C-alpha cells in the first residue's frame, strides 16, 4: 500500500518484485541523494515518513545486517534546511483541554524554543492564527471535542493515546526529560493543563526521534494578556504577514519593515509583529534601543555588516545537537561566533547603559571557536569519513593513516611510469574500479609486449586489464587506510559535535541576543530611510497622529506622492470618527494606516508620521471587505454581521475599531439602520466607548454628530473640474454628501453608453426623490431621538413601540431582531385596507 501511495503522490514508477509463485510485491523508490526533495513533497501532503538506517557493519555482522527506524519525519518535526522556510518558525503545538480551559504548548525543534500557557477556547483561535503551527498534537480523548468546537482543516492534526506514557505521569515526563528533581524553577507547576500539553510535546518528540533527541529549551511560561490580540481578520485586513496581492508578497507590513540581516532576526521580527506589547515600560525600553541605533549611524552600519556575515545560529546548533550538522555548518558556526564578539566589542564602547547591557548578553564562546579552528578544515571537502574534514594535528593516528594512504596512492601513481619504462608499452595506464580495484590497462595492439608476470583480470573490446602482486600490495594499504580513515574521522567529528552540543544553552542565548540586535537595527534602518518618528507611548486612551502615512502604500508610490493625514482620538468629543467621501479617494487606506501606526508603536518601532502619541490599545478589530462562506452556508451579509457582532461583544474601552462599510451587504434601509445602530451602541455602551473609525457611504450617518457628542465627521476632499473629479486624498473635517460612484465607474473603463445611461438614471432618481441616499432622505433622521424615522405614516402603535425601545441597552443582534419585527408590522399595516 505504501509503495502505491508513494508512487501516486510523487509521480514515480511503481515496480514490483517476485516473492514466490504468482506473488509480486509492489515497490517504489527514489535516489538517496534526492531524498530531501521527495521527503518535502510527502510532508506537504500530510504524510509521516519513517527513516530507516543500517545500524551494524556488514563486514562484522553475521547473517542479516541490523536495520531499524531511527526517526519519523512529520510536518512539525522537520529539521532539514531545504524543507524549512528560513524566515519563519516551524511550530509543533500540543493541546490539552478540560472543556473550560485549554493547555497550550508549542516548540520549534529547529531552534529549541518552547513556550507554555493556558487559555480559553476563544483565545486559542487567535494564538493558532498567530503561530500557524505546522502540526498540532492532541490526546486522542480530546480530539473529537477540539475538532468540533475549535479546529478546522487548516491544520495538520495528530492524535496520541495515553499508551505512549502520557497521562497522570506528565510531571514525570518533564522531570525525566530535563533531568531535574522539581519543576518549581520552571514556574509552570500551577498550570496543570499547560504541563500536560508540554508533556505531550515531549512524548511526541521522543516518539519521532528514536535517537539523538533534540535539545529543547526549558518551557517558558507566557500569558496572552501581556500582548495585543490580533485575530485572523485583522491580520488579513491589515496585511500584516501576507499581502492581498498574490503576485507580490513583499507588499505586506512584514515585507516592508523587514530589513533584518539574519534568519534569526527575521523570525523574531515576525514574532514581535504578532505580539504587540501592552506594557508602556517594555515598549519604551525597546524604543530607547531603537533610538540609539537610529542616532548612531556608524554603530548601526557596523553591526549590520557583521550580522550580514552570520549564519542561522539557532538552527545550526539544533542540527549539531541532533547529529545532523554538516562540516561547513560548523565553519559557519565558528565565524558567526567570531562576528558576534566583534559586535560585543563595538557595543561595549558605547556610553548607553542599555547598549552595554546588551553587549554583556553576547556570550563569549572562545572554547567553541578554538575547538572548531583546531579540529575542522576551513574549507571542508567531501563527506565526513572521506578524509577531508578533520584538520591535521588533531589526531596523530589519523595523520599517520592519511600519510600512509597518500604514500601508497603516490606509489601507485608512480607505478604507471615505472611499468611503462620496464615494458616499453607507452599507453599503459593504471586505473581503478569498485569491482577489480586497481589494475593495469593495456590496449589490444600492445598485448604481445605484456610480461608473463602480469595476471589477466578483465577483457574489454579494445584492451586487457591486468594485476601484479606489487600493485595489489599497495592497493591493500590504500583500502585498509581508507576504511580506518573513514571510521576514525567519523568518530572524531562526532566527538567534536558532542563537545559543541554541551554549550547549546550558551549558544542559544547568544542567538537570541543577536536576533534582538538585528531587529532593532532593522527598525532603526527603516526609520532612517523613510523618515519615521519615535512615538510617545502612555497609558491613557487617546491617540494623536500628525502627518501619518501608510507604511506599505507610501513605498509603492513615487517619493512625495503620498498625502499624509492627521487623526486625533480622545474620550471627549472625538471618540468615533465617521468618515465619508468618494470611492477611490483613500478612506480605507487612511483608517488602516491609523491601525498600523498603533501596532508598529506597540512593537517598539518608530512610525511613519511627523508626530505620534499612542495610548495603549489592547485589541485592534477590523471589519473590512466583502466575503462569503459558502462551505458553511453563510452569505456575504451574514459573514459581515457575525464579524460585527463578534467585535461589539469582545471590544473593550481600550480597543481600536476599524469598520469599513458596515451594512452594505443588504438593502439600503436595512444597512443604514444597522450602521447607525452600531455607532450608537459603541457610543453609548458603558463597556465600550472605544476609539472607532467608521468609513461609510451612508451620508445620513453624518447627522449623528448632532445627537451623539463623541462623534465627529470627516471626509476625503475632492475637486470637481467640469465632468471630472480630482481626488486630493486629504482628510478634512465635515461630512460628504456624494460618493462619485459613476465617476469611478468611468475611470475603471466602463463603456461610455453604460456611464451615460447611469447619469440619466441618477438624475431621474434624484428628481423623483426615490433615491434612498439623496439629500432629502437624509432629512428623515429624527434629530430629537437616537433612532432613524424609517417608517413615515405609521400607525400610533408602531410609533409607540419605537419610542419605547431602550437603545442604549440593546445588543447588535437584538437591534437587528427588533428592526425586522417592526419592518414586518409596518409591511402588514400598509397592506391592510
N, C-alpha and C positions, 0 to 999 in steps of 0.2 A: 504493500500500500504506500509506504513512504517513497519508494522508487517512482511509482506512478505520479504521486503528488509532486515530487521534486521535478520530474520530467515536464509536467504541465506548467508549474509555476515558473520554472527557469527556462522553459522552452528549449530543452536539451533532448538528445536522443535517448529513448528508452530501449535498453538492450536486455538480454536475458542469458542465463547460464543453465545448462542442463544439470539437474540434480537427481538423475535416475530416469527410469523408463517413463516417458510421456510427462515428465515433471520439469518445468522450466521456472526458474526464479527470476522475476524482473529485476533489473539493475539500472542505475543511473549514477553518473559520477562527473566530477569536474576536476580540472588540473589543480594540484595543491597550491601552486603559485598564484592561482586566480581565486583562492578561497574567499578573500575579503569582499570581492565584487559580488560573488554569488551569495555569500553569507548576508550581506546587506540587503539584497533583494528578498531573501527569505524572511528576514526580520521585519522588513517593511510590510510584508503580507501577514504579519502577526504570528509567525511560526516560532517555535523554540527549536534550537539546533544543538544537538549533543556533539561535543568534540571528543573523539576517542583517540588515544595515543598509545604507542608501544612503550611498555613500562620496563621491559627487560632486554638485555643484549642478546641478539640472535646467536652470537658466537659462543656464548656461555650457557644459553638456555637449552634444556633438554625437553624435547617434544615441542609443543606449540609455544610460541612467544606470548608472554603476558601482555594483554591489552585491556584497557578499561576506559570508561568515560571520566575525563578529568575536569570537564566544565560543560555547563549547559548555557548557551548564549540566548538571552531573551532581550526584548526591547529595552528593559531597564537596567540590564547588566552588561551592556556592550562597553568594551574599553578600547577597541580597535580605532586608531585615529581616523582611518579612512571612512569609518561608518558614523562618525560624530560630527556635529556642527561645532566649529571652533568657538563661535561667539555666543553659544547658549548652553545651559546646563542640560544634562540628560538625567532627569529625576526618576527614581524608583520610589513610589509612595505606598504607604500602608495605612489602612483604615480599620478602626475597631470601634463598635458602637453599642450603646445600650438604649437606643430609641430616643433618649433625651439629650445625650451629648455624644460627641464623636472624637475618638483619639486619632491624631493626625501626625504621622511621622514620615519624613522623606529624606532620602540620601542621594548624593551624586557619587557613585562609585569611582568615577574618574577624577574627582577632586577630594573625596573624603568628607565633604560637607554632610552634616547630619543634624536635622532640626526636628523638634517635637513640640506639639501643642495640643490643647483640647478646644473644641469649638462647636458651635451649633450647626445644624444641617443647612441653615440659610447661609452662614458664613463659609461653610465648606465649599459651596459652589463658587464663591469669589476666589478662594485660595486655589481651587482647581484651575480657574481661568488664568490666574496669575502665573502659576507654575507650569501649566501644560505638561503634566508628567508623561513620560514615555510608557510607563506601565504602572498599574495600580494593583496592589495585592490586598486581599481581604480574607478573613476567616470564612470558611465555607458556610458556617451558620449564619453569617451576616450578609451573604452575597445577594439573596433574593430581596431582602429589605432595602439594601443600598441601591440595587438596580431599579427597584420600583419607585423609590422616593427621590433619588438624587442623581445617580449616574446615568449617563447616556452613552450612545455608541461612538462618541468621540474618543473614548479612552480604551486602551487595551487592558482588560481586566483578567486577573489571575486569582484563583481561589486556592487556599491551603486548608488542610484539615489539621486538627489538634494532634493527629498521629505523628506529625513531624516534631513533636516535643514541645509544642506551644500549648498555652492554656494557663493553668494556675501557676506554672513554673516560669512565667515571663520574667520575674525578677532574677531568677537563677540564670536565665538565658543571657541577660545583660552582665551579671556578675562574672559568669564564666568567660564571656567574650572579651571583656575588658580586664579580666584577671584582677578583680578588686573584691574587697570584703563587704563593702557597703555602697549603696547608690546615693547616700546623703550628699556627697560632694557634687553630684550631678545636678542637684536642685530640682529633680523631677519626681521624687517619691510621692508627692502629693497629687500626682496626676495618673491614677491607675489606668485609665483608657489610653493616655499618651504612652505609658510604659508598655502596654500591650501592643500598641501599634509599632513601637520601636523594636520590641522583641520579635514581632512578625517580620519586620525588615531583616533583622539579623538571621533569623531562621531561614529566610528565603535566600539570602546571600550565601549562607553556609551550604544550602542545598544545591545551589547552582555552581558554586566554586568548590569542587571536591578537594583541590589542593590550592596552595597559595591564596588563601582567603584574603580579600582586600582589607587594608587597614582603614578603619573609619574613625573620624573624629568622635570625641565624647559628645553625646547628644546635647544640643543647645536648646534650652527652653525659650520660647518666644510667645508673645501674645499678639493677636491680631488687633487688639485695642491700641497698640502702640503706633499703628500705621493708618494712613488714609485708606479707606476701602474703595476699590475701583472694580465695578462689575464688568461683565463681558461687553455689554453695550457701550459703556463709557470707553473701554479700551479700544473698541472698534470705531466708535463715532469720532473719537479724538485722534484716531490713527496713531496710537502710542507705539505699538510694536510693528505693525504692518500697515502699509498704505492700501487704500482702496483701489489704487491704480496697480493692477496686477503686473503691468509691464515695467514698473519701476518701484521696487520695494524700498529703495532708499528715500522715498518721499514720505516716510514715517517720521515721527518725532525722534525715535531712536536713531534712525538713519541720518538725521540732520545734525544731532548733537554729539554723535559718537565720533570722536577723534582720538580714541584710545590707541595705544601702540601695541598692546599685548592682548592675547585672547583672554587672559585672566581679567584684565581691566574691562574688556567688552562685556564679559559675563556679569561682572559686578555692577556695571552701569545699568544693564538690563534689570538686575535685581533691585537697584535703587529706584528705577523708574516705576517698578511695580509696587513699591512700598514707600511712598512719600511719608515723611516723618510728621508726628503731631506734637513733638516736644520742642518748644522755642529754643531752649538752650542747645539741644543737639543740632538743630538746623543752623543756629548761629555759629556753632563750632565748625561745622563744615564750611560755612560761608567764609569764616576767618581764614581757613586754609586755602580756599579757592582764591580769595583776595590776595593772599601772599604771592601765589604763583601768577596771578593776573598782573600784579605790580612789578614783580621781579622777572622780567622777560628772559634775562640771561640764564637764571637758575632754571626756569621752566624749559627753555630750549635745550639746555644741557641734560636735564633729566629725561626729557622726551627722546633725545638722541640715544641715550643709554637704554631706555626702555625698548626702543625700536630693535635693539640687538638681542633682546631676550626671547627665550622660548616659553612654552606653556608649562611653567614650573609645576603647577598643580597636577596636571595630567601626566607629565613625565614622571613625577615622583610616584604617582599611583601605579604606573606601569613598572617602575623599579620594584616596588613592594610586591607586586603580583608576579614578578619574574618574566614580564613581557617586554622590558625595555631593550631597545636596540643600542649597540655601542655608540652610534652617532648621537643618540639622545643623551647619553652620559656626557659627551663633549658639550652639548648644548646646555646641560645642567650646570656644568662647571663654568662655562662662560657667562651664564645668567647670574650665578652667584658672584662672580668677579665684577660684573657690571653693577650688581646691587651694592657692592662695597664702595664702588665709585660714587653712587648716589648718596650713600651714607656719608661719605667724606664731604660731599658738597653741602648737604643739609646740616651737618654738624657745625659748619662755619657760620650759619645764619644766626641772626640776633633773636628771632622769634622763638619763644619757649615752646609753642605748639609744634613748630617745624623741627626743633631739636628733639622733642619727644618722639616724633615720627622717625627721626634718624635712629634713635635708640631702639626702636622696634624692628629695625633692619638687622636681622640676626647675622652675626659673623660666623661663617662656617669654613674656617681655614682647613679643618681636617678633611672635609669632603673635597675641597679644591685640591689639596695635596694628594689625596688618595687617587683621584681621577687622573691628575697630572702624572703621577708616578706609574699608574697601572695601565692606562688606556692610551693607545696611539692617538695623536692629534688628528690624523686622517685615517680612521679605521677602515680597512678594506675587507670585503667579503663578509662571510658569516662567522659567528663565534665557533671556533674549532678549526678554522682554515689556517690559523697561524698568523693572521694579520691584525689581530685586535690587541693583544697584550703587549705592553712595551718591554723592550729588552731591559734587563736589570731587575725585574720584579721577581723572577724565578730562575735560579741557576739551572734547575733541571730542564725547564722549558727552553732556556737559551741553548743548553747543550744539545737538546733534541733538534732544535732548529738548525744549529750548526752542522750536526751530523747529516740532517736531511739535505741541507744546502750543499754540503760537500759531496754527498752521494749523487745529487742531481747534476752537479757540475761535472763529476767524473763521467756520468752517463752522457752528458753533452759533449765532453771531450772525446769520449769513446768513438763517436761518429767519425771524427777526423782521424783518429788513430787507426780505425778499421779501413778507412779509405786508403790510407797510406800503405797499410800492410797488404791489402788485397789488390790495390790498383783500380778498384771499382769507384769511379768518380761520382756516380749518382747514388751511392749507398747512403741511406739515412736511418736515423734512429726514430722510432715512433712509439706511441702508447695507446692502448685502448683498455676498457674495463674487462674484456674477456681474456686477452692473452698477456696483458701487462706490457712491459717494454719489449721491443722487437727490433730486428734489423731488416730493412726492406731493400730488396734488390730487383731491378727491372728484369724482364724476361731476356732481354738482349745480353745481359751480363751474367746469366746463371752459370755459364761454363767456367767463370772465374771464381765462383764461390768455393772457399776452402772446405775440406772434409769435416772440419771441426764445427761447422755451422749445422744446427739442427732445424730442419724444416718444421714450421708450425701451421702455416696457412698459405693456400694458393689463391691468387687473385687473377683476374683476366690478363693483367699486364705486368704482374710482379709476383714475387715469392717473399714470404716473411719467415725469418729465422730467429733463433735464440742461440746464445752461447753462455756457458756457465758463469763467466765473468759478469755478463750483463744481469743475469738473474740474481747473482750475489748482491749487487748494488741495488737492484730493484727491491730485494727483501729489506735492505737497510732503509730505503726511501719509504716503503709502505709501512714498515714497523714504526718508523719515526712519525709518519703521518697519523697513524692511529693513536699513538701516545700523545702527540701534539693536540689532536682533536679532544681527547679526553681531558688532558691537563688544562688546556686553555678554557674549556667549558667550566671546569671546577674553579679555576682562578676567577673567571668572570662572575660566576655565581657567588663567589666569596666577596668580591668587590661590591656587587649589588646588595648583598646581605649587610655589609658594613654601612652602606649608604642608607639602607632601609631603617637602620637603628636611629637615624636622625630625622625620621619622617615628620615628627611634630615640629621641629625647629624649621624645617624646610617649608612646611605648610604655613607656619606663622609668617615667614619671610614672604611667601607668595601672596598672602592676604594683604600685607603692608604694601607690597609693590603694586597690587591691583588698586588699592585706595589712592596711592600717589598717581597712578595712571589716570584714574577717573577725575580727580580734582585738577590735574594738569589739562585734561581734555576740556573740563568746564571752563578753565581759565583761557584756553586757546580759542574756544568757540566764542567766548565773551569778547575777547580782544578783536577777533575777526569781524564780528557782527555788531559791535557797539552795544553790548548788553550792559546792564547796570545791576549793582548789588541791591537786592530787595531788603526792605526793613520788615522784620517778622515780629509780630506781637500776639498777645493772647486775646485781643478783642475780636469783634465780629465784623469789623469794617474792612473794605478793600478799596484802595485808591491806586489807579494806574494812569500815568500820563504818557501819552505818545506810545501806547502799547502796540506791538506788532505780532503777527503770527509767525512762529519760528520756522515753519516749513514754507509757507506761501511767499514770504519776503525773499527767500533764497531762490525761488523759482523765477521771480520777476527780475527784470533788469534793475541795476542799482538806482535808487531814487524813485522808482515807480510805486512802491508800496505806500499807501496812505495810512499813517499812524493815527490812532484814536485814543481818547481818554474814557475812563469809566470810574464811577465812584459809588460804593455801597455803604450805607450806614443804617443804624436802627431808627433813624429819624424819618426823613421824607424820601429816602432813596433805598428802599428795601427791594422793590420789584421794578424792573425796567421792562416796559412794553415797547418793543422795537418794531417799527413798521417801515415800509419802504419797498421799492420795486424789486422784482426778481432780478437776479444777477448783479445786484448793487453791492453785495458784500455783507449782508446781515449774518449769514451762517458763519462766515469767516470771523467776523467780529466776536460773536458770542463764544466761538470755540477758542479764540485767542485768549480771552479772559480766563477760561478754564485752564488752558495750557500754561499761562504765565503763573497762575496759582500753583499748579502742580510742580512746575520747574522750581519755583521758590522753595517749596517744601521738600524737595530732594537735595537742597543745598546748592543749587545752581544760580548763577546770575540769570537775568531775564531780559527778553527783548522789549525794552521800554526806556524812557528817559528817567522815570521815577516809578517806584512801586512800593506800596506799603500793604502788606498782606496779613490779615488776621487769620489765625489758624482755621483751616477748613477740614472737617472730619471726613466728608464724602463729597465727591463730585458725581452728580447724576446727569445723564443726558437722555433726552428723548428726541431723536433726530431721524429723519428719513422715513420712507415707506417700505414696508416689507410684510410678506405674509408667511404663514407657516402651514403649508398645505399638508404636511405629514401628519399634523395633529388636528387638521380641520379648522385652523384659525385664520380668519380673514385679515386683511391689512388693518382694518379698523379695530378688530378685536385685539390684535397684537399691540396696536397703539394704546388702547385702553388698559390692557393688562400692564404694560410697562409704566404708564402714567399712574395707575393705581399703586403699583409697587413703589414708585418714587414717593408718592404722598404718604404712604404708610410707613416708610422707612426713614425719610429725611428727618433731620434734627435742626435745631436753631443754628448750628454751625455749618450746615451743608450749603453747597453751591449747586443750584439747579439750572440746567441749560435745556430749555424747552423750545423746540423749533416746530412751528406749525401744528400745534395741538388742535385736533378736531377736524383736520382737512380730509379725513378718510370717510366722511359721511356727508349727509345733506348739509347745506349751508346753515340753516337754522339750528339743527342739532349740534353741529360742530361749534357754532358761535356760542351756543348756550353752555356747552361743556367747557369751552375755553374760558368763558367768563367765570363759571363756577369754580374752576381750578384756581384761577387767580385769586378769587375771593377766599377760597379755603386756605391757600398759602398765606394770604394777608391776615386773615382773622384767627386762624387756629393758634391757640396758645403754645402748642408744642412745636410749631413751625416758625413762622415769621423769618424764614431763611432768605438768603440772597438768591434772587431769581432773575434770569434773563429770559424773556418770553418774546420770541420773534413770531410775527403773525402777519397775515394779510387781512385779518378781520379788523378793519379800521375802526369799527364801532367800539372796540376794546379801549381805544384811547380815552373814551369818556369816563373810564373807571377812575382816572386820576382826580376827577371832580368829587367822587364819593369815598374813595379809599386814600387816606392821607399818606400812605407809604409807597404809593405807585407813582412812577414818573414815566413820561413819554419821551421817546427818542425816535428819530427816523434817519434814513440814509439820504443825503442830499443828492438831488438831480437837477440838471438844467435842460430845459426844452429849447431846442433850436429848430423852429419850424415843425416839421413832422418827425424830427429825430430827437432822441433823448441821450444826454451825456451823463453817465454815472460818475459822480465825484468820489464815491466811497467814503465820504466823511460823515461821521455820526454827529447829528446836531439835535438840540432839544426840540420837543414838539412831536406831533403825530403827522403821518402822511394820510392822504385821502385817495390815493391812486396807486395801482400796482404796476402799471405799464406792461401788462402781460402781452398785449398784442405787439408792442414794440419788440419785446424779447422774441416772440414768435417770428417776427420779421428778420431779426438778427440771426436767428437759427436757420434761416434759409427756407422758411415756409413758402410755398408757391404764392405768387402775388395775388392770384384770384382768391385764394383762401384768406389772405390777410385783408384784402379789400372787403370781402363778404363779412369778416369778423367785425370790421369797423361799422358796417351797416347794421349788423345785429346789435352791437353795443349801443349805437345811437338810438335804435328802436326801443331797446330795453330801458334806457335812461328816460326817454320821452314817455314811455308807457308806465314808468315808475314801478316796474316789476323786477328790477334788478335788486336782489336781496342785499347787496352790499353797497347800494347807492347812498348818496348823502342823505336823501330823505329817510331811508330806512334806518340810518344811524340815529335819527331823532326819536326812534321808537324806544330808546332807553328811557326807563322811568328814573329820572335823576333823584327822585326822593326815596327810592328803595334800592336795596343791593341785589335786585334781580332784574332780568330782562322782561319787558312787557311784550311778550311774543304773540299773545292771543287777543287781538283787538275785537271788541264787540262780544266778549264772552258774557255768560250769564253771571249773576251775582254769586252763585255757589262756587264757581271756579275762581272768581276773584277773591273770595273769602279764603279759599284753600291756599291760593298763592300768598296772601298776606300772612297766613298762619305758619308758613314754613320757617323753621329756625335755621337760617342759612349757616350761621357760624358753627353749628354742631353737626352739620351734615357731612358724611364721608363722601368721597367722589362717587362711589358706587351707589350710595343712597340717592345722591343728586340725580344720577342718570336714571335710576328707577322711578323717582318721583316725576321727573320730566316726562318719561314715557307714559306714565299713568295720566298726567294732565293732558298730554297730547291726544291720547285715546279718548278722553272725556270731551275734549274740545271738538274732535272729529265727529263724535256721535252727536254732540249738541248741534253742530252745524247741519247735520243730515236730517235732524228732526224737523217736521213741518211747523 
